Amino acid sequence: MIIGIAGPYSADTAEQRKINLDNMNKAAARLLELGHIPVIGMNAALPVLEYANVPDKYKCIMDISLAVINSCDALLLLAESPGANKERDLILAKGRPVFRSIDEIVATNKK
């Protein structure tokens, strides 16, 4: 299953943003170990935005993130945030599952 990972990224400090992104990447690594294809919208958006001269970086981040998440079979929502909630809402609108933990995904695979 292609599973998007969503959670808070924005924070007051670069250190906290790194921790937030690390949390998403650690969850993605675990999903990969379980045989899934994990994707993180922020990982697609951040390298592009580093070089792009655009007036609204947040809008561009969300546009890229939502495009990535749109192709997913499910979403792992680590915690809510405005951006993560937009990704969640997109997946729910497509009738696809939103998981709140890796254990939930494991349990679903065992059924």
N, C-alpha and C positions, 0 to 999 in steps of 0.2 A: 504494500500500500504506500502511496506517496502521502506523507504526512507533513503538513506545515507546522512549524513551532512558532507560537506567538507569546509575547509577554512584554512587560515594560522594558523600554530602552532608555527613554529620556530620563535625565536626572540632573541635579545641580552640579555634579562634579564629573570630570572625565573618569575618575576612578570608579564611581558608581555606575556610569554607563558601561565601562569595561566589565564590571561584575555582572550587570544585567545581560550583556551579550554573551559572556562566558556561560551563564546559566542556560541560555538558549542552545549554545553550541554543545554543552555537556549533555543536555537532553537529546539533541540530534545524534550525538555519538552513540548514546544508548539505543535509540531507535534503529540506527544502522546495524548495531550488534544484534538486534532482534530480527533483522532481515527486511526492514522497511527502508524506503528512500525518504530521508528527511530533507526539508528545505526551510530556509529562514529568509523571509523577505528582507530583513535588515542586512543580511550578508550580501544580497544582490544590490541593494540600494547604496549602502555606505561607500563602497569603492568608486562608484560612479559620481556620487555627490562630492567626493573629494576633489574632483577635477572640473565639475560643472559650475558654470557661472549662471545661476538661476536665482530669481528673486525670492521664491518661496521654497526653501529646502524641505520643510516639513511636507508640503503638498507633493513634492517630487518623491520623497521617501515613501509616502503612503501610496502614490500611484504605482511605483515599482513593486512595493510589498504586496499590494492587492493583486497585481498582475501575476505575481509568483504564486500567491495563495490560491488564486482562482483555479489553478490547475491541479490542486490537491484533492485527494480522496477523503481526507479528514484533517482535523486540526488538533494539535495539542496546545491547550491554553494554560500556560504556566501560572499566570496571574493576570488580572485585568489592568488595563490602561486604555486611554482613548484610542490609540492605534491598534492595540491587540483586540479591543472590542469591535473595531471595524472589520478586522480579519475574521473574527468569530461570526459576526453578523453575515458576512459574505458566505461563509461555509454553511451556516444554518439556512440561509436563503436558497441554497442549492440542494437542501435536503440531505446534507452530508453530516457525519457525526463530529461532535466537538468533545474531546476528551480532556479531563482535568488532571490526569496523572498517567504515568507510564504503566502503572499497575492496571489501570482501567483498560488500556490497550492490550496488555497481556491477557487479561481476563476475557476480553472480546475475542481474541484469537483462539482461545481454548474452546469456545463454544462450537 
